[in-house]
Amino acid sequence: METVLIKNLGDHVGQQVTIQGWLYNRRSSGKIQFLIVRDGSGLVQGVMVKKEVAPELYEAAQTLTQESALKLTGLVRAEERALGGFEMQVTGVEVIAIAEEYPITHKEHGVDFLAERRHLWIRTPRQVAILRIRSEIEHALREFFYQHDFVLADAPIITPAACEGTTNLFELDYHGDKGYLSQSGQLYNEATALALGRIYCFGPTFRAEKSKTRRHLLEFWMIEAEMAYFDVDDNMKLQEEMVCFVIQRVLHKCANELRTLGRDVAKLEAVKLPFPRISYTEAVEILKQAGEEFVWGDDFGAPHETIISNHFNAPVFVHRYPTAIKAFYMKPDPQDPTVVLGADLLAPEGYGEIIGGGQRIDDLNLLKQRIAEHKLPEDAFEWYLDLRRYGSVPHSGFGLGLERTVAWLCGLDHIRETIPFPRMLHKMYP
């Protein structure tokens, strides 16, 4: 008997197959039992008719509790009214494990209750859909970079210095020396880009920010790219092409999951190239026209980003931020050194910044000056300065926050649902 995934049952109509999974729900009319089974790829209803199976088999099915593990064998048949358009006429049940009384029932539970049981919450159809979309986004990003001749070059997670100061970093004892959990692989990416041309890294990053918002995690995943001989405009062009590639992949591959989430896919289908581009100064004018009291030189908060993106109802690049509020390595605009050749991509629908990036300083003396202005220890960056001593070229890069991207594409209210086990302020269990 062939064992198949529930999502592939449509390829086996009229055949006897076995599925392996867990009981999601069970209903009975006395003479018929309806066994809803999940296996991670989908849900299917198994119909067991009492007079058509052995008495002991029917009785064994009656002992099944929610989340009991089982193997279900039966005839696959098309049924428009059933989950996924197919159901199974059950001919056999093998009980693997009877679950104890399950704490998460098919009723509404509070967020705190579910968060404490995140290891079980991720089994529900909504969370499964989100995590499958997350997986597809990761595959799409890797495929995009592969198609564009990028090399995957992993960056270290433990670092001796910070990209943007150590205020928001998790410090650790590295055998007597101070070390930090990485907030970005960018500095190392610049080194590998000057070796390999176009590279990216993909891994966890850490920010010890005391932020408790629907957009913030203390541990999150970033995919970061760095490209030799790319200027700020090349950088933005690559980013928008990448985002559109990912959206099309999710729309094509995850239609069922998006339907489970109730996502309005028309909003994703409306995302087209090229994305609008505005300067920071133009963005400030938009805020003022919207009645916001905003001072040029301040950084945008979540409400400001929402107003700006809603103005376009599309992903929008905001470029040339004030030099004073950006990292030391950002290259000042030669036409106006008060702003940098950097850009953030703001997602529509209030999801805010999903990508930050820009052109890097490639002049040794200017980089030394910026390190001093930021009161950073130059000796910690000697290796980074070497990149300007030996074959320096114009180069650019960016980092995409995976969880914020998942939240946007899934249409989620809170970032805690975008990762299997979120790490938030004062929340580290399970």
C-alpha positions as CSV (number, residue, x, y, z in Angstrom):
1,M,0.0,0.0,0.0
2,E,1.5,3.3,-1.1
3,T,2.0,5.9,1.7
4,V,1.3,9.5,0.4
5,L,1.0,13.0,1.7
6,I,-2.4,14.5,2.1
7,K,-1.6,17.3,-0.3
8,N,-1.0,14.7,-3.1
9,L,-4.3,12.8,-2.6
10,G,-5.6,14.3,-5.9
11,D,-3.1,12.2,-7.8
12,H,-4.5,9.0,-6.3
13,V,-8.3,9.2,-6.8
14,G,-9.8,5.7,-7.1
15,Q,-6.7,4.1,-5.3
16,Q,-6.1,2.6,-1.9
17,V,-3.4,4.6,-0.1
18,T,-2.1,5.1,3.4
19,I,-1.6,8.5,5.1
20,Q,0.4,9.0,8.3
21,G,-0.6,11.8,10.7
22,W,-2.5,12.9,13.7
23,L,-6.2,13.2,14.5
24,Y,-7.3,16.8,14.2
25,N,-10.9,16.2,15.0
26,R,-13.5,13.3,15.2
27,R,-17.2,13.3,14.7
28,S,-19.6,10.4,14.9
29,S,-23.3,9.8,14.0
30,G,-23.3,6.3,15.6
31,K,-23.1,4.4,12.4
32,I,-20.5,6.6,10.7
33,Q,-17.3,8.2,12.1
34,F,-15.6,11.1,10.4
35,L,-11.9,11.3,11.2
36,I,-10.2,14.6,10.3
37,V,-6.5,13.8,9.9
38,R,-3.6,16.2,9.4
39,D,0.0,15.3,8.3
40,G,1.6,18.8,8.0
41,S,0.8,19.0,4.3
42,G,-2.9,19.3,4.7
43,L,-6.2,18.0,6.2
44,V,-8.4,15.2,4.9
45,Q,-11.6,13.6,6.1
46,G,-11.7,9.9,6.5
47,V,-15.2,8.3,6.4
48,M,-15.6,5.1,8.4
49,V,-18.9,3.3,8.0
50,K,-19.6,0.8,10.8
51,K,-21.1,-1.9,8.7
52,E,-18.2,-1.8,6.2
53,V,-15.4,-2.5,8.6
54,A,-14.6,-5.0,11.3
55,P,-16.2,-4.2,14.7
56,E,-12.8,-4.0,16.5
57,L,-11.6,-1.5,13.9
58,Y,-14.6,0.7,14.5
59,E,-14.2,0.5,18.2
60,A,-10.5,1.3,18.0
61,A,-11.3,4.5,16.0
62,Q,-13.7,5.5,18.8
63,T,-10.9,5.6,21.3
64,L,-8.9,8.1,19.3
65,T,-8.4,11.5,21.0
66,Q,-7.4,14.8,19.5
67,E,-3.8,14.7,18.3
68,S,-3.5,10.9,18.6
69,A,-1.0,9.5,16.1
70,L,-2.3,7.1,13.5
71,K,-2.0,5.6,10.0
72,L,-5.1,5.7,8.0
73,T,-5.7,3.5,5.0
74,G,-8.6,3.9,2.5
75,L,-9.9,4.6,-0.9
76,V,-9.4,8.1,-2.2
77,R,-12.4,9.7,-3.8
78,A,-13.2,13.2,-5.1
79,E,-15.7,15.1,-3.0
80,E,-16.3,18.8,-3.7
81,R,-17.8,19.4,-0.3
82,A,-14.8,17.8,1.5
83,L,-11.6,19.4,2.7
84,G,-9.3,20.0,-0.3
85,G,-11.9,18.4,-2.6
86,F,-11.0,14.8,-1.6
87,E,-11.9,12.3,1.2
88,M,-11.0,8.8,2.1
89,Q,-13.3,5.8,2.5
90,V,-11.5,4.2,5.5
91,T,-10.7,0.5,5.4
92,G,-7.9,0.5,8.0
93,V,-6.6,2.4,11.0
94,E,-3.4,1.7,12.8
95,V,-3.1,3.5,16.2
96,I,0.4,4.7,16.9
97,A,-0.2,6.6,20.1
98,I,-3.2,7.8,22.0
99,A,-2.8,11.4,23.0
100,E,-3.6,12.7,26.5
101,E,-6.3,15.3,26.8
102,Y,-5.1,18.0,24.5
103,P,-4.8,21.5,26.0
104,I,-5.6,23.4,22.8
105,T,-9.2,22.6,21.7
106,H,-11.2,23.8,18.7
107,K,-12.4,26.9,20.6
108,E,-10.9,30.3,20.9
109,H,-7.9,30.7,23.3
110,G,-6.2,33.8,24.5
111,V,-2.8,34.8,23.0
112,D,-0.9,34.4,26.3
113,F,-2.4,30.9,26.7
114,L,-1.3,30.0,23.1
115,A,2.1,31.6,23.5
116,E,2.9,29.4,26.5
117,R,2.0,26.4,24.4
118,R,3.7,27.5,21.2
119,H,5.1,24.0,20.7
120,L,1.5,22.8,20.3
121,W,0.0,25.9,18.7
122,I,2.1,25.5,15.6
123,R,0.1,22.3,14.8
124,T,-3.0,24.3,14.0
125,P,-4.0,24.9,10.3
126,R,-3.4,28.7,10.5
127,Q,0.1,28.3,12.0
128,V,1.0,25.5,9.6
129,A,0.0,27.7,6.6
130,I,2.2,30.5,7.9
131,L,5.2,28.3,8.4
132,R,4.8,26.7,5.0
133,I,4.7,30.2,3.4
134,R,7.8,31.1,5.4
135,S,9.5,28.1,4.0
136,E,8.5,29.0,0.4
137,I,9.8,32.5,0.9
138,E,13.1,31.2,2.0
139,H,13.3,28.8,-1.0
140,A,12.4,31.7,-3.4
141,L,15.1,34.0,-2.0
142,R,17.7,31.3,-2.4
143,E,16.5,30.6,-5.9
144,F,16.6,34.3,-6.8
145,F,20.2,34.7,-5.7
146,Y,21.2,31.4,-7.4
147,Q,19.7,32.6,-10.7
148,H,21.6,35.9,-10.3
149,D,25.0,34.3,-9.8
150,F,25.3,35.0,-6.1
151,V,27.4,32.8,-3.8
152,L,26.1,31.8,-0.4
153,A,28.9,32.9,2.1
154,D,27.9,32.5,5.7
155,A,28.8,35.1,8.2
156,P,29.7,34.5,11.9
157,I,27.2,34.8,14.6
158,I,29.7,35.6,17.4
159,T,31.5,38.9,16.6
160,P,34.1,41.0,18.4
161,A,32.5,44.3,17.4
162,A,29.2,45.7,16.3
163,C,28.0,47.2,13.0
164,E,26.2,50.0,14.7
165,G,27.5,50.3,18.3
166,T,26.9,47.8,21.1
167,T,24.0,49.4,22.9
168,N,21.4,46.9,21.5
169,L,23.6,43.8,21.4
170,F,23.6,40.7,23.5
171,E,27.1,40.6,25.1
172,L,28.8,37.3,26.0
173,D,32.1,36.2,27.6
174,Y,34.3,34.8,24.9
175,H,36.9,33.1,27.1
176,G,37.7,36.3,28.9
177,D,37.1,38.6,25.9
178,K,34.0,40.5,25.1
179,G,31.9,39.0,22.3
180,Y,28.5,39.8,20.9
181,L,25.7,38.0,19.2
182,S,25.6,39.4,15.7
183,Q,23.2,42.1,14.7
184,S,24.2,41.8,11.1
185,G,26.6,39.9,8.8
186,Q,27.1,43.0,6.7
187,L,30.7,43.8,7.5
188,Y,31.8,40.3,6.8
189,N,29.7,40.3,3.7
190,E,31.7,43.2,2.4
191,A,34.9,41.1,2.8
192,T,33.5,38.1,1.0
193,A,31.9,40.3,-1.8
194,L,35.4,41.6,-2.5
195,A,36.5,38.0,-2.9
196,L,33.5,36.5,-4.8
197,G,31.8,39.5,-6.4
198,R,28.2,38.9,-5.4
199,I,27.4,37.1,-2.2
200,Y,24.6,36.7,0.4
201,C,24.3,35.2,3.9
202,F,21.2,33.9,5.6
203,G,20.9,33.4,9.3
204,P,19.7,34.5,12.7
205,T,20.5,38.0,14.0
206,F,20.0,39.5,17.5
207,R,18.9,42.9,18.8
208,A,18.6,43.5,22.5
209,E,16.1,46.3,22.0
210,K,13.6,47.0,24.7
211,S,10.8,47.1,22.1
212,K,7.5,45.5,22.6
213,T,5.6,46.1,19.3
214,R,3.9,43.9,16.7
215,R,7.0,44.4,14.5
216,H,9.9,43.5,16.8
217,L,11.6,40.3,17.7
218,L,14.9,40.0,19.7
219,E,16.0,37.1,17.5
220,F,15.1,37.2,13.8
221,W,16.4,36.0,10.5
222,M,17.9,38.1,7.8
223,I,19.0,37.5,4.3
224,E,21.8,39.9,3.5
225,A,23.4,40.5,0.1
226,E,26.5,42.4,-0.8
227,M,27.6,43.3,-4.4
228,A,30.9,44.7,-5.7
229,Y,30.6,47.5,-8.2
230,F,26.9,48.1,-7.4
231,D,25.8,51.7,-6.6
232,V,22.7,52.7,-4.7
233,D,20.5,52.6,-7.8
234,D,21.7,49.1,-8.8
235,N,21.0,48.0,-5.2
236,M,17.4,49.2,-5.3
237,K,16.7,47.6,-8.7
238,L,18.0,44.3,-7.4
239,Q,15.8,44.5,-4.3
240,E,12.6,45.2,-6.1
241,E,13.2,42.4,-8.6
242,M,13.8,40.1,-5.7
243,V,10.6,41.1,-3.8
244,C,8.5,40.6,-7.0
245,F,10.1,37.2,-7.6
246,V,9.2,36.1,-4.0
247,I,5.6,37.4,-4.3
248,Q,5.0,35.6,-7.6
249,R,6.4,32.4,-6.1
250,V,4.2,32.6,-3.0
251,L,1.1,33.3,-5.1
252,H,1.9,30.4,-7.3
253,K,3.0,27.8,-4.8
254,C,0.9,28.8,-1.7
255,A,-2.6,29.5,-2.9
256,N,-4.1,27.0,-0.4
257,E,-2.2,28.5,2.5
258,L,-3.1,32.1,1.6
259,R,-6.7,30.9,1.4
260,T,-6.5,29.4,4.8
261,L,-5.2,32.7,6.2
262,G,-7.9,34.7,4.4
263,R,-5.3,36.8,2.7
264,D,-6.5,39.3,0.1
265,V,-4.2,38.2,-2.7
266,A,-5.4,41.0,-5.0
267,K,-3.2,43.3,-2.9
268,L,-0.2,41.1,-3.6
269,E,-1.0,40.7,-7.3
270,A,-1.1,44.5,-7.6
271,V,2.6,44.8,-6.7
272,K,4.4,45.7,-9.9
273,L,7.8,47.0,-11.0
274,P,9.2,49.5,-10.7
275,F,8.6,50.5,-7.1
276,P,8.1,54.2,-6.3
277,R,11.3,56.0,-5.1
278,I,11.3,59.1,-2.9
279,S,13.9,60.9,-0.9
280,Y,13.8,61.2,2.9
281,T,13.1,64.9,2.4
282,E,10.1,64.2,0.1
283,A,8.9,61.7,2.7
284,V,9.0,64.4,5.4
285,E,6.8,66.6,3.2
286,I,4.3,63.8,2.8
287,L,4.1,63.5,6.6
288,K,3.6,67.2,7.0
289,Q,0.9,67.2,4.4
290,A,-0.8,64.4,6.5
291,G,-0.7,66.7,9.5
292,E,2.3,65.1,11.3
293,E,4.6,67.3,13.3
294,F,7.9,65.9,12.1
295,V,11.3,67.4,12.3
296,W,13.8,66.9,9.4
297,G,16.6,64.8,10.8
298,D,14.5,62.5,13.0
299,D,14.1,58.9,12.2
300,F,10.8,57.4,11.1
301,G,8.6,55.4,13.5
302,A,6.0,52.8,12.6
303,P,3.2,55.4,12.3
304,H,5.3,57.5,9.9
305,E,6.2,54.5,7.7
306,T,2.5,53.6,7.5
307,I,1.5,57.1,6.4
308,I,4.3,57.1,3.7
309,S,3.5,53.7,2.3
310,N,-0.2,54.3,2.4
311,H,0.4,57.4,0.3
312,F,1.5,55.1,-2.6
313,N,-0.4,51.9,-1.6
314,A,2.6,50.0,-2.8
315,P,6.2,49.1,-1.7
316,V,8.2,52.3,-1.7
317,F,11.9,53.1,-1.5
318,V,12.8,56.0,0.8
319,H,16.4,57.0,0.0
320,R,19.0,59.6,1.1
321,Y,18.4,59.6,4.9
322,P,20.3,62.2,7.0
323,T,23.9,61.1,7.5
324,A,23.6,61.8,11.3
325,I,21.0,59.0,11.8
326,K,22.6,56.3,9.7
327,A,25.4,53.8,10.4
328,F,29.1,54.8,10.1
329,Y,29.7,52.8,6.9
330,M,27.0,54.5,4.9
331,K,28.4,56.5,2.0
332,P,27.5,60.2,2.0
333,D,26.0,61.6,-1.2
334,P,28.7,63.4,-3.1
335,Q,26.1,66.0,-4.2
336,D,24.9,66.5,-0.6
337,P,27.1,65.0,2.2
338,T,24.3,65.7,4.8
339,V,22.5,62.6,3.4
340,V,23.7,59.1,2.6
341,L,23.3,56.8,-0.4
342,G,21.1,54.5,1.5
343,A,17.5,53.3,1.1
344,D,14.8,51.5,3.1
345,L,12.0,49.6,1.4
346,L,8.7,50.1,3.2
347,A,6.0,47.5,2.6
348,P,2.4,48.7,2.2
349,E,-0.6,48.0,4.5
350,G,1.3,49.3,7.5
351,Y,4.0,46.6,7.6
352,G,6.8,49.2,7.5
353,E,10.5,48.6,6.7
354,I,11.3,45.2,5.4
355,I,14.7,46.0,3.7
356,G,17.4,48.4,4.7
357,G,20.5,48.9,2.7
358,G,22.7,51.3,0.7
359,Q,26.1,52.1,-0.8
360,R,29.1,51.7,1.5
361,I,32.0,54.1,2.1
362,D,34.9,52.9,-0.1
363,D,37.4,55.6,0.8
364,L,39.8,54.7,3.6
365,N,40.2,58.2,5.2
366,L,36.5,58.9,5.2
367,L,35.7,55.6,6.8
368,K,38.3,56.3,9.5
369,Q,36.7,59.7,10.1
370,R,33.2,58.2,10.4
371,I,34.4,55.5,12.9
372,A,35.9,58.3,15.0
373,E,32.7,60.4,14.8
374,H,30.7,57.4,16.0
375,K,33.2,56.9,18.9
376,L,34.0,53.4,17.8
377,P,37.3,51.7,18.6
378,E,39.3,51.8,15.4
379,D,41.5,48.9,16.4
380,A,38.4,46.6,16.4
381,F,37.8,47.5,12.7
382,E,41.4,47.2,11.4
383,W,40.4,44.2,9.3
384,Y,37.4,46.1,7.9
385,L,39.7,49.1,7.0
386,D,41.9,46.6,5.2
387,L,39.1,46.2,2.7
388,R,39.7,49.9,1.7
389,R,43.5,49.5,1.6
390,Y,43.6,46.6,-0.8
391,G,41.5,47.0,-3.9
392,S,38.6,49.1,-2.7
393,V,35.7,49.4,-5.1
394,P,32.2,51.0,-4.9
395,H,29.9,48.4,-3.4
396,S,26.4,48.1,-2.0
397,G,24.2,45.7,-0.1
398,F,21.0,45.2,1.9
399,G,19.3,43.1,4.5
400,L,15.8,41.7,4.3
401,G,14.0,40.9,7.5
402,L,12.4,37.5,6.9
403,E,9.8,37.7,9.6
404,R,8.5,41.2,8.6
405,T,8.3,39.9,5.0
406,V,6.3,36.8,6.1
407,A,4.0,39.1,8.1
408,W,3.3,41.2,5.1
409,L,2.8,38.5,2.6
410,C,0.5,36.5,5.0
411,G,-1.4,39.6,6.2
412,L,-0.6,39.0,9.9
413,D,-1.4,41.3,12.7
414,H,1.7,40.4,14.8
415,I,5.2,39.2,14.0
416,R,5.1,36.5,16.8
417,E,3.3,34.2,14.3
418,T,6.0,34.4,11.6
419,I,8.6,32.2,13.3
420,P,8.2,28.8,15.0
421,F,9.4,30.0,18.4
422,P,9.5,33.8,18.8
423,R,11.9,35.5,21.1
424,M,10.3,38.8,22.4
425,L,10.9,41.2,25.2
426,H,10.6,39.1,28.5
427,K,9.4,36.1,26.5
428,M,11.8,33.2,26.0
429,Y,9.6,30.1,26.8
430,P,9.2,27.6,25.3
